[in-house]
Amino acid sequence: MKNLKIMRIFNIDIQIHYSWWIIFTLLAWSLASTYFPHYYPNYTSQWYWGSAIISALLLFFSVLLHELSHSLVAKAKNIKVESITLFFFGGVAGITDEEMKPSSEFQMAIAGPLFSLVLGGIFYLINQANGNGMVDAITFYLYQLNFILAIFNLVPAFPLDGGRAFRAILYAKYKDLQKATRIAANGGRIFAAILIGLGLFSILTGQGGGLWFVLIGGFLYFIAGMSFNQVVIREILNKISVRELLTKPVIIDPKMSFNNFQNKYRNKGIMNFVIQNKRYSGILNLHKIKFSKNISKKIKLKEISLPVSQIKTISEKDNAYKAYKLMTQQRLSLLPVLKKGKIIAILRQTNLNTRLDWELRFK
């Protein structure tokens, strides 16, 4: 399921992960049914739901501003930020420079919690100065949440901001990103396990908030492991040239009908082909072909292939990690290698994965 792009700020695409909608609904329900009735009794259900929805939306913007603070520091360091994806408990910035200086990563990491502290202070001042019931309730919730968000993110557990700052310090000390990430990620897993344990204890003893601890802990545990694996993969594939993994493509005339194509290539054991002549170059992925059988005799391969002009391609001089990223971003199982606008070779995902598996097992 794709992320939903909702806006563009400072040339950065702002996207929402589909899971955010689930937690937004749960959060609004929790605030309307439990939190606000506890702290502000004797109001109507409409008042509680209005306060809850506005609070949930403003919390969303608080998280957005938190993530933007990271990104703006990155841009000030001449680090390109393409997007921000907001999840249910935070966000992820799409930063292209994955090997930044430790000092840059430290400043980026610490910017988010510092901004949340400032934002929490603003909501606190509004809360203290305002006597309106709904504004008082909303700002009461938001100043607490922003302070909690800041303090929580300062914990030195990767991938939290404090964990990223901790990794930057370790990277500066050891000059080894993989070692620094492993130590910081292990801290993240331990912290996540503690949160899950506290959550389960709260659920078993009938105390409130246990489910949130379990969800947050599970999310952090997963991301910590995934982030470390990503660093390992990057370090391995950065050392491998695309040239080592290339294969000669099966080239087919774009004017061939799909019916003739089936008869000739159905027993070749491959699902991806290069469709090319002097005027056209494209990729045919049979996994993505969907049409009725009665038109297969008439349709030409050019009509159902993906033009090279719509693909971010690679060259023989690139490393395997660049190819890995482009495959992942474009959801492709192969990438063409171009020379003077023509496909001269292809890199299959199976070749890349097999080489990565060898390196992980026998390095």
N, C-alpha and C positions, 0 to 999 in steps of 0.2 A: 504494500500500500504506500503510495507516494505521499510526501509531505506537502502541506498546503502553504503556498506563498501568499502572505497577507499584505506585505508592503515592502518598500525599499527605502532605507535610510542611510545616508552617507555612502551611497553606492554599495550597500550591503543588503542582500536579499534576506528578509525576515520570514522564516518558515515555521509552521507548527507541525509537530509530529502528531500522528493520529491518536496516540495514547493520551495526549493532553486533554482532549475532549472528555475522555472517561473520567480523569481525575478532576477536571473542572466541575463536572456534574456532581461527583462524590463530595468535593469540597463545599460546593454551594449547599448541598443537602445537609452536610454535617454542621455548617455554620447556622443554617436556618432552623434546624431541629434541635440542636444541642448547645452550641457555643453562645449565640446571642440570647436565647431564652434564659440561660444560666446567669449571664452577667447583666442582662437588661430585661427583667421580667415585666409582665403586665402590658406587653405590646401585642398588636395583631399579627396574624400569620403573614399578612401582606407586608407588614413592616419588616418582619424577620427575613422574608425571602428577598425583599428589595435590598436590604442591607447586605445579605449574603451574596447576591449576584454582583452588586457593585464592588464589594470587598474582594471577591474572587477575580474580577476583571482588573482591579487596581493591583492585586498581587501579581497578576500576569504582567502588567506593565512594570512593576518593580523588578521582576526577574529579567524582563527585557532590558531595562536600563542597566541592571547589573551586568548582563552579558555585553551590552554596548560599551560599557566602560572598559572591559577587557579589549574589545575590538578597536576602540579609538586609541588606546595606548599602543596596540599593535601597529595601526596605521601610522602613528607618530614615529614608530621605529622602522618605517618603510617596509613593513610586513603586510603582504596582501591578504585581506579578509574577504572572501567571496560571499559568505552567508552566515546566518545564525539560525540554528534549529532549536526551537524551544520544546523540551520534553516536559513530563509531568512534575519533575523535581529540579528543574534547572534548564540549562541550555548548553549547546556545543557550537563553538565558532568554527567555521570552515576556513582554516588558515592554510595557505599553500606552502609556506616555509616551515617545514617540520624539523629543521635542524638549527633553530635560532640560538643565539648566545644565551648562556645561563642568566646573565643580567637582564636581558630582554624578557625572558620567560618569567623571572621573578617579579619584575615590575608589572607585567601583564596580569599575573596571577593575583597579586595583592590589590590591584585596582578595584576588582569586583567587591570584595568584603569592605574596603574603605568606603566605596560609594554607598553600599547598603547601610553602613553606619550613619552616613550623612543623611540618607533618605529616611532612615528610622528617626533621626533627630528632628527632621522637618515635620514628620507626621506627629511626633510627640509634642512639638510646640503648638501645632494646630489643635491637637487634642486638649491641651491645657488651656488654650485661649478660647475655645468654642464651647458653648453650652447647649447647642442643638443636639437632640437625642440621636438622630441617625448619623450625623457627622461625627459625633463623639464616639459612637459605637464602631464605625468604620475605621477611624484613625486610631482608636484604641487597639484594634486587631492588627492594623498594618504596621504601627510602630513596633509592636512586639515581634511580629513576623520578620520585619526587616532586621531587627537586632539579632534575632535567632538565626536568620539566614547568614548574617555577617559572621557571627561567632561559630556557627556550624561549619562554614566554609573555611575558617582559619585552622581547623583541625588538620594536622600534618598527615593526612591520609589521602593518597592518590585515588581517584581523580579529582577530589575536592581542590579548591584554590590553594588551600594551605598545603596540600599534598604536592601540587605543582610547584609551589614556591620551595618546598622541601627538596623536590627532585632537582630544581635548578641549583640549589646549594650543593647537593651531592654531586651533580654533574660538574660543577666548578671545582670540586675537591678531587674527584676521581678521574676526570676527563674521559669518562666511559658512560655514555647515555644508557646503554642496556643495563649496566649494573645499577645506575642511579634509579632507573625506572623500576627495576625488580625490587629494590629495597622500598621505594615509595609505594609501589603497588601492593606489596606484602602488608605494609602498614594499612593500606586501604581495605584489604581483605579482612584483616583483624578487626578494624573498626566496624566494618559492615557486619561481621559475625556477632560483634557485641550488640549492635543495634537489633539484629534479628533475634538474639537471645532475650534482650529486654522486651522486645515486642511480644514474643511468645509468652514470656512470664506475665506481662500485663494482660494478655488475652485470657490466660489460664486463671488468673486471680481476679478477673472481672474489672480491671482498671481500664480507663479510657486511653485511647491513643495507640494501642498496641498494634493495630493493623497498619498504621502509617509507618511505624518503626520497621515492621517486617518488609513493607514495600520499598522503603528507602534503602534499607540494608541490602535487600536482594538486588536492587538496581545498582548500587555502588559496587557490590561484589562482582557483578557481571561486567561492569564497565572497567573496573580495575584490571581484571584478567584480560579483557579484550584489548585494553590500551597497551599492556605489556607485550602481548602477542604481536600487536601492530609494530612495535619498535623492533622486535626480533625479526619479523618478516622484512621490514624496511632495511635493516642492516645486512641481511643475507642477500636480498634481491638487488640492492645498490651495487654489489660487487660483481653481478652477473651481467654480461652484455647481451642485449637482445639478439645479436648476431649468432650466439651459441644455440638459440632455441628455435630458429626459424625453419620453416618447412616450405617446400615448393608447392604452390597452390594448384588445384584443379581449375583450369580456366575454361569457361563455357561461353559460347556466343549469346549475347543478350537477346537475339532474335529467335532463339530456340523456343519452341512451345513447351509448356510444362508437361504435356503428355509424352512427347519425345524424350524429354529429360528423365521422366520416371522410368521409361523403358530402358534407357541406357545406363542410368546411375543408381538404380534402386539397390544393387548388390555391392556397392563400393564400400559400405560400412562407415560413411561419414555423413554429417548433417549440415556442413557449411561449405559453400562453394564461392569462387570468384567469378563474377559475371562481367566480362570485359571484351571490348573490341577497340578500334581506333578512336571511337567517339564517346564511349561510355565505360565507366568502371564502377562496380558495386559489389556488395556482399549479399549472398542468399543464405538465410538461416532457416532451415526447414522447420525448426521448432516453433517459429513465429508465423508460419503460414496457416491461414484459416480462410478457406473459401469452399464453395460447393463443388462437387465432383463434375457437374454438368458443364462447367466453364473451363475446366482444366485443359481441355484439348485446344482451346482457342487462345488462352492467355499466354503472353510472352514472359520470359524470365526477367526481362528488364522491368516489367510492370510490378513485380512482386519482390524485387531486390532493394536493398538500401544503398543509395548512391554514396560513393566515397566522399562527396562534398559535404555530407551530413555527419561524417565520422571524424573524430579527432584521432589522427593516425600517428604512427611512430616511424622512426628511422633506424637504420642499422647501428647508428652510433649511440642510441639511447640505452639506458640500463633497464633491467627487468622490472624494477620497482615502478618506474614511470608507466610501463605497459600495464602492470598490475592495477595501478590507480585508474588509468584510463578505461580498462575493462570494467572495473567496479563502478565507476561513475556513469558509464554509458550502458551498463548491463549487456555487454557483448561477450561472446564466448571465443572470439578471435579478433585480432587487429591486423589490418593490412599494412605492409611496408611499401611506401611509394618512392618512385624515382622518376623524375620528370613527368609527374602526374599519372603514372601507370603503376599498377600493383605488380611488384617483382617477387614478393614473398609474403607469407602470413605467419603470425604467431598465434598458436592455438592455446586456449586456456588450459587444456589437458597437459600440454608440454610444460607450461609454466608451473602448474601445480605439482607435476611429477618431479621436476627439478627441485622445487621448494621442499617437497617431502624427503628427497634424498639428502638435501643439505641439513634438514632438521634432525634426521635420523642418524646420519653418519658424519656430522661435522666434528 
